[in-house]
């Protein structure tokens, strides 16, 4: 794979050359983030994770109860 021009990339992916240029801008802006060490999640993220774990537990209990009832009813 070699270096391609914006026009070549646009033709290959059937998009407008301006779109390719915008993609390149996004990549340039965000590329450093890929090489940064992983950060601990913010408090909001940690709270969301806790809420999701709680919801998973609740749904697991409900699913188990429904399976048991279906079995009892012969469904």
Phi, psi and omega in degrees: 000129182249190178277131181244153176280165177302318180299318179296316179296318180299315178296317182299319182259007177052051176231167179286144179304330178297323178297318179298317179297321177295318178300317179299321179297317179297317180298316180299321181291319189262350183303319179301330180300329182294334185256003177279147177296149181298137179259152172290146180294154178290172179300320179299318180295316180297320179294318179298317179299317179297318179296319180293321176298319178298317181295320178299317178299315180298314182293326177295315178298315180297317180296317178298318180296316180295320177299317181296315180295320179297320179296317180296326181272356179076028180263000000 
